[in-house]
Each structure stands twice: as C-alpha cells, then as structure tokens.
Amino acid sequence: MINEASKKIRKCFGTATAWHGLFILLLCAGFAACTQDRDPCLTPKIASLNVECVHFPTDTSLATLDTALPIPYFGAVTNSGIQLVKYPASAKFTLSLASNSNTCQWLMASDSTNFDTLTFYYQRQLKFLSNACGFTYFYNLDSVRYSNNYNNIDSILITNTSVTTNVNTEHLKIFIHPDF
C-alpha cells in the first residue's frame, strides 16, 4: 500500500529534482512575504541648538544687528579632547548638545586664537519620532554660562528653551561686545 502511494506521488511530482524545485519556490515565496518596505525618515533626527550672534550698533540703541563673525570657530569640549569646527563667516550657527549628560561645553572664537567658553545646562527627554526615524533626544535649556576671557561676548539671551528637531527655531542670541 505504501508502494502504491509513493508511485502516485512520483506520478504527480516526478523525481526528486521536482521536489527540490518546489522547495526552492516555497522558500523564495516565504522570504518575499517577510520583507518590509519601510518609509524613509524624512524629518531631522538630531535636535540642534540654533545660535545667532548680534550686537547693538550704539550704546543707546535697542535694535540689534546680525554680527557675522569673520573666522568663527566652535569647539565641542569632550572627554577625548576638543573637536574644533571652523564655520564660514556667518552670524548664525548650529550646535549639538550632549545626549549622555545634562551639561556640555563649547569653545567660541571670532578668530583662531581667542576662545571663550560656553557652558550649557539642560534637561534631556527621549522622544519617539516615528517607526522610520526611531528615537532622539529633545532638550529643555535651563541656563547658559560663559567665560569672558577675551571680551568677545557681552551677554547671552535664551530666546527659546525648547530644543527640538525644528530647524527654524532660534534658541540663543549671543550679544557680541561692541568693541569687537
């Protein structure tokens, strides 16, 4: 009886080569069913601190002017040293905050030799963006302190404490010393 059943199966499917072909076809169909087409992440994933350098044109003026620093340098102070970034002449800059600490330091210079230190104090919040983008940190800026080693910085104003992935939001105004 088993012999007759196997003869019927061989008639239907042929030899072992047909079995291999059927197995490969089913395996390919299984892999194709498991792949997922995910949407790409189209939103910014890193929350950045947007900084603008300004100055008062006169001592009595209430209006401010953008101050393009001639050769701006910013340096992130990390455990492994200083990561220096040279920007083109500009009044607007983007800085990153540390995601593993509630403080970070940046060095700022209007030229390549005179550095002042900016220290940022903030709270971190882990946020889910989407399935495609995953998680990122948002920050709530508490305060900013600065050393005035070279008299480049007159004062600092926090204009928005919420640091998110919105690239159009200004967070900080650095008032450059009038004698700069």
Residue frames relative to the residue before (quaternion, step in Angstrom):
aa qw qx qy qz dx dy dz
M 1.0000 0.0000 0.0000 0.0000 0.00 0.00 0.00
I 0.6432 0.4984 -0.3198 0.4855 3.61 1.02 -0.80
N 0.6222 0.5477 -0.3343 0.4485 3.56 1.03 -0.76
E 0.6656 0.5015 -0.3050 0.4609 3.57 0.96 -0.84
A 0.6375 0.5228 -0.3218 0.4656 3.59 1.04 -0.79
S 0.6758 0.4791 -0.3099 0.4665 3.57 0.94 -0.85
K 0.6020 0.5434 -0.3601 0.4611 3.61 1.13 -0.59
K 0.6465 0.5127 -0.3226 0.4639 3.59 1.01 -0.80
I 0.6485 0.5111 -0.3211 0.4638 3.61 0.99 -0.84
R 0.6534 0.5098 -0.3171 0.4611 3.59 0.97 -0.85
K 0.6180 0.5336 -0.3484 0.4604 3.55 1.09 -0.68
C 0.6931 0.4802 -0.2816 0.4579 3.58 0.95 -0.91
F 0.8321 0.2527 -0.0980 0.4839 3.57 0.78 -1.02
G 0.4811 -0.6757 0.4451 0.3373 3.58 1.14 -0.15
T 0.7838 -0.3316 0.2536 0.4598 3.55 -1.18 -0.63
A 0.7550 -0.3742 0.2909 0.4532 3.57 -1.35 -0.17
T 0.5745 0.5949 -0.3814 0.4131 3.61 1.11 -0.55
A 0.6318 0.5189 -0.3317 0.4707 3.56 1.03 -0.69
W 0.6240 0.5296 -0.3396 0.4635 3.57 1.04 -0.75
H 0.6481 0.5150 -0.3177 0.4624 3.59 0.96 -0.83
G 0.6494 0.5190 -0.3095 0.4616 3.56 0.97 -0.84
L 0.6491 0.5056 -0.3087 0.4773 3.57 1.00 -0.87
F 0.6421 0.5259 -0.3201 0.4568 3.59 0.98 -0.85
I 0.6659 0.4953 -0.2973 0.4720 3.61 0.90 -0.90
L 0.6344 0.5256 -0.3259 0.4638 3.59 0.99 -0.78
L 0.6758 0.4781 -0.2901 0.4802 3.59 0.92 -0.88
L 0.6277 0.5341 -0.3291 0.4609 3.59 1.04 -0.75
C 0.6571 0.4985 -0.3021 0.4780 3.62 0.94 -0.87
A 0.6456 0.5088 -0.3219 0.4698 3.58 0.98 -0.81
G 0.6387 0.5274 -0.3232 0.4576 3.59 1.04 -0.72
F 0.6622 0.4895 -0.3081 0.4765 3.59 0.96 -0.82
A 0.6506 0.5172 -0.3185 0.4559 3.58 0.96 -0.82
A 0.6566 0.5123 -0.3147 0.4554 3.59 1.03 -0.70
C 0.6973 0.4956 -0.2729 0.4401 3.61 1.11 -0.60
T 0.5871 0.5813 -0.3974 0.3993 3.63 1.08 -0.39
Q 0.2005 -0.7725 0.5944 0.0988 3.52 -1.11 0.82
D 0.2612 -0.7231 0.6142 0.1781 3.53 -1.02 0.79
R 0.1085 -0.8084 0.5778 0.0290 3.56 -0.42 1.25
D 0.4996 -0.6161 0.5135 0.3274 3.49 -1.18 0.62
P 0.4684 -0.6622 0.4875 0.3231 3.60 -0.99 0.68
C 0.5247 -0.6060 0.4889 0.3441 3.56 -1.22 0.45
L 0.1029 -0.8355 0.5396 0.0095 3.58 -0.45 1.22
T 0.6374 0.4918 -0.3360 0.4888 3.59 1.26 0.10
P 0.5901 -0.5535 0.4233 0.4077 3.60 -1.15 0.45
K 0.2929 -0.7818 0.5306 0.1463 3.57 -1.00 0.86
I 0.7191 0.3983 -0.2400 0.5164 3.60 1.19 -0.33
A 0.3264 -0.7238 0.5771 0.1912 3.55 -0.86 1.03
S 0.0601 -0.8203 0.5685 -0.0179 3.58 -0.64 1.14
L 0.4252 -0.6791 0.5468 0.2431 3.51 -1.19 0.72
N 0.1864 -0.7967 0.5693 0.0803 3.59 -0.61 1.15
V 0.1077 -0.8193 0.5624 -0.0284 3.53 -0.63 1.24
E 0.0786 -0.7713 0.6293 0.0536 3.56 -1.09 0.77
C 0.2589 -0.7485 0.5931 0.1446 3.56 -0.96 0.93
V 0.0347 0.7969 -0.5981 0.0773 3.57 -0.80 1.08
H 0.0876 -0.7720 0.6198 0.1105 3.56 -1.32 0.10
F 0.4730 -0.6190 0.5381 0.3218 3.54 -1.32 0.33
P 0.4457 -0.7201 0.4522 0.2798 3.62 -0.70 0.99
T 0.7831 0.0805 -0.0584 0.6139 3.61 1.14 -0.58
D 0.6649 -0.5147 0.3590 0.4052 3.57 -1.23 0.26
T 0.7469 0.3982 -0.2195 0.4852 3.60 1.07 -0.63
S 0.5192 0.6651 -0.4041 0.3532 3.59 1.24 -0.13
L 0.2887 -0.7398 0.5815 0.1768 3.55 -1.14 0.72
A 0.5975 0.5478 -0.3582 0.4632 3.57 1.25 -0.32
T 0.2487 -0.7627 0.5772 0.1525 3.55 -1.15 0.61
L 0.2450 -0.7406 0.6068 0.1524 3.54 -1.26 0.50
D 0.5307 -0.5877 0.4952 0.3575 3.55 -1.14 0.65
T 0.1672 -0.7793 0.5982 0.0825 3.54 -0.99 0.84
A 0.1964 -0.7767 0.5901 0.0994 3.54 -0.34 1.22
L 0.3118 -0.7425 0.5632 0.1854 3.55 -0.61 1.12
P 0.5120 -0.6957 0.4010 0.3051 3.62 -0.76 0.98
I 0.7825 -0.0296 0.0437 0.6204 3.62 0.86 -0.94
P 0.0303 -0.8564 0.5152 0.0153 3.61 0.40 1.16
Y 0.0740 -0.7592 0.6462 0.0253 3.51 -1.06 0.90
F 0.0313 -0.7495 0.6605 0.0299 3.54 -1.08 0.80
G 0.0749 -0.8080 0.5841 0.0174 3.54 -0.94 0.88
A 0.3050 -0.7371 0.5755 0.1801 3.56 -0.77 1.05
V 0.2686 -0.7515 0.5835 0.1503 3.56 -0.78 1.06
T 0.0294 0.8065 -0.5854 0.0767 3.59 -0.52 1.23
N 0.6915 -0.4581 0.3484 0.4365 3.58 -1.30 0.07
S 0.7213 0.4255 -0.2455 0.4882 3.58 1.11 -0.61
G 0.7497 -0.3476 0.2033 0.5251 3.60 1.23 0.22
I 0.6163 -0.5257 0.4306 0.3979 3.55 -1.26 -0.43
Q 0.1937 -0.7586 0.6147 0.0962 3.56 -0.87 1.04
L 0.1551 -0.8402 0.5179 0.0427 3.56 -0.09 1.33
V 0.0904 -0.7770 0.6226 0.0209 3.57 -1.00 0.95
K 0.1816 -0.7637 0.6114 0.0991 3.58 -0.84 1.01
Y 0.1969 -0.7819 0.5855 0.0843 3.56 -0.78 1.08
P 0.5206 -0.5662 0.4986 0.3997 3.60 -1.21 0.25
A 0.6748 -0.4738 0.3477 0.4464 3.60 -1.19 0.38
S 0.2406 0.7637 -0.5504 0.2365 3.55 -0.57 1.18
A 0.3795 -0.6944 0.5561 0.2538 3.54 -1.34 0.25
K 0.7294 0.3726 -0.2158 0.5317 3.60 1.26 -0.29
F 0.0299 -0.8038 0.5915 -0.0553 3.52 -0.95 1.03
T 0.2476 -0.7372 0.6091 0.1555 3.53 -1.31 0.42
L 0.0643 -0.7946 0.6037 -0.0060 3.55 -0.84 1.07
S 0.3453 -0.7165 0.5656 0.2178 3.56 -1.18 0.58
L 0.3020 -0.7183 0.5959 0.1945 3.54 -1.19 0.64
A 0.5507 -0.6253 0.4399 0.3349 3.59 -1.11 0.66
S 0.3241 -0.7655 0.5276 0.1750 3.58 -0.86 0.98
N 0.6913 0.4609 -0.2860 0.4774 3.61 1.24 -0.10
S 0.7470 0.2795 -0.1720 0.5783 3.58 1.29 0.21
N 0.4448 -0.6809 0.5088 0.2823 3.58 -1.26 0.34
T 0.7215 0.2858 -0.2417 0.5825 3.58 1.27 0.31
C 0.0587 0.7658 -0.6402 -0.0186 3.53 -1.30 0.34
Q 0.2686 -0.7598 0.5728 0.1499 3.54 -1.25 0.46
W 0.0858 -0.7509 0.6532 0.0463 3.50 -1.21 0.76
L 0.2993 -0.6950 0.6190 0.2103 3.53 -1.18 0.64
M 0.0922 -0.7928 0.6018 0.0297 3.57 -1.02 0.80
A 0.0511 0.7860 -0.6140 0.0504 3.56 -0.95 0.91
S 0.3936 -0.7045 0.5386 0.2421 3.53 -1.08 0.75
D 0.7392 0.1290 -0.1341 0.6473 3.54 1.34 -0.16
S 0.7105 -0.5117 0.2850 0.3900 3.60 -1.17 -0.03
T 0.7273 0.4727 -0.2514 0.4293 3.64 1.15 -0.11
N 0.7727 0.3657 -0.1882 0.4835 3.63 0.93 -0.77
F 0.0239 -0.8392 0.5417 -0.0425 3.59 -0.11 1.31
D 0.1486 -0.7247 0.6658 0.0969 3.52 -1.13 0.85
T 0.3731 -0.7379 0.5228 0.2071 3.59 -1.15 0.60
L 0.1446 -0.7527 0.6379 0.0742 3.56 -0.97 0.96
T 0.0781 -0.7839 0.6153 0.0296 3.59 -0.85 0.98
F 0.1764 -0.7988 0.5731 0.0480 3.56 -0.69 1.19
Y 0.1162 -0.7611 0.6364 0.0472 3.56 -1.02 0.95
Y 0.1371 0.8055 -0.5509 0.1701 3.58 -0.70 1.08
Q 0.3719 -0.6670 0.5916 0.2584 3.53 -1.42 0.14
R 0.2983 -0.7582 0.5565 0.1624 3.59 -1.00 0.86
Q 0.0420 -0.7701 0.6362 0.0231 3.57 -1.16 0.71
L 0.3289 -0.7379 0.5585 0.1881 3.57 -0.72 1.11
K 0.0562 -0.8163 0.5745 -0.0232 3.59 -0.71 1.11
F 0.3496 -0.6988 0.5869 0.2122 3.55 -1.13 0.78
L 0.2557 -0.7829 0.5503 0.1375 3.59 -0.70 1.08
S 0.7111 -0.3174 0.2589 0.5715 3.60 0.75 -1.08
N 0.6790 -0.4574 0.3578 0.4491 3.58 -1.29 0.09
A 0.6880 0.4852 -0.2842 0.4587 3.58 0.95 -0.83
C 0.7552 0.4020 -0.2086 0.4739 3.60 0.98 -0.83
G 0.3749 -0.7419 0.4833 0.2747 3.59 1.09 -0.56
F 0.6935 -0.4486 0.3702 0.4252 3.56 -1.18 -0.73
T 0.0037 0.7593 -0.6498 -0.0347 3.54 -1.33 0.38
Y 0.4677 -0.6409 0.5164 0.3221 3.56 -1.30 0.09
F 0.1614 -0.6970 0.6883 0.1195 3.51 -1.22 0.77
Y 0.2395 -0.7858 0.5605 0.1047 3.56 -1.16 0.60
N 0.1948 -0.7251 0.6448 0.1428 3.53 -1.25 0.58
L 0.2966 -0.7969 0.5081 0.1370 3.55 -0.32 1.31
D 0.2491 -0.7857 0.5537 0.1187 3.59 -0.69 1.15
S 0.7779 -0.2082 0.1774 0.5658 3.58 0.78 -1.01
V 0.2085 -0.7321 0.6331 0.1405 3.51 -1.40 0.27
R 0.0822 -0.7697 0.6318 0.0404 3.53 -0.92 0.95
Y 0.0947 -0.8048 0.5846 0.0391 3.54 -1.12 0.59
S 0.3497 -0.6723 0.6018 0.2521 3.53 -1.21 0.55
N 0.2501 -0.7701 0.5725 0.1289 3.51 -0.99 0.79
N 0.0243 0.8621 -0.5044 0.0431 3.54 0.88 1.02
Y 0.8251 0.2018 -0.0624 0.5240 3.57 0.91 -0.92
N 0.5124 -0.6959 0.3908 0.3170 3.56 1.24 0.45
N 0.3465 0.7320 -0.5139 0.2830 3.60 1.07 0.66
I 0.7629 0.3454 -0.1699 0.5194 3.58 0.96 -0.91
D 0.2888 -0.7447 0.5815 0.1542 3.54 -0.92 1.01
S 0.7529 -0.2247 0.1802 0.5917 3.59 0.91 -0.97
I 0.2726 -0.7399 0.5915 0.1685 3.55 -1.36 0.20
L 0.1076 -0.7818 0.6131 0.0362 3.54 -1.04 0.88
I 0.2785 -0.7257 0.6028 0.1801 3.58 -0.87 0.98
T 0.1899 -0.8167 0.5387 0.0820 3.60 -0.55 1.16
N 0.7800 0.0294 -0.0226 0.6246 3.59 1.22 -0.44
T 0.3125 -0.7913 0.4988 0.1655 3.61 -0.58 1.11
S 0.6618 0.5177 -0.3000 0.4517 3.60 1.18 -0.49
V 0.0905 -0.7996 0.5936 0.0101 3.58 -0.43 1.25
T 0.0629 0.7992 -0.5864 0.1156 3.55 -0.40 1.31
T 0.6885 -0.4616 0.3491 0.4371 3.57 -1.25 -0.36
N 0.4452 0.6741 -0.4670 0.3597 3.61 1.25 0.16
V 0.2803 -0.8106 0.4963 0.1344 3.58 -0.34 1.26
N 0.6517 0.5408 -0.3129 0.4299 3.61 1.21 -0.30
T 0.5933 0.5855 -0.3611 0.4181 3.60 1.23 -0.07
E 0.2712 -0.7357 0.5988 0.1633 3.56 -0.89 0.97
H 0.2152 -0.8138 0.5324 0.0891 3.57 -0.87 0.96
L 0.8257 0.1289 0.0054 0.5492 3.55 1.02 -0.77
K 0.1272 -0.7425 0.6505 0.0966 3.55 -1.12 0.77
I 0.1478 -0.7596 0.6288 0.0756 3.53 -0.85 1.02
F 0.2346 -0.7703 0.5813 0.1169 3.55 -0.61 1.17
I 0.2774 -0.7739 0.5540 0.1313 3.53 -0.57 1.23
H 0.5906 -0.5977 0.4144 0.3497 3.54 -1.04 0.85
P 0.5532 -0.6498 0.4034 0.3300 3.64 -0.89 0.87
D 0.6821 0.4905 -0.3020 0.4505 3.62 1.05 -0.58
F 0.3968 0.7424 -0.4618 0.2796 3.57 1.30 0.04
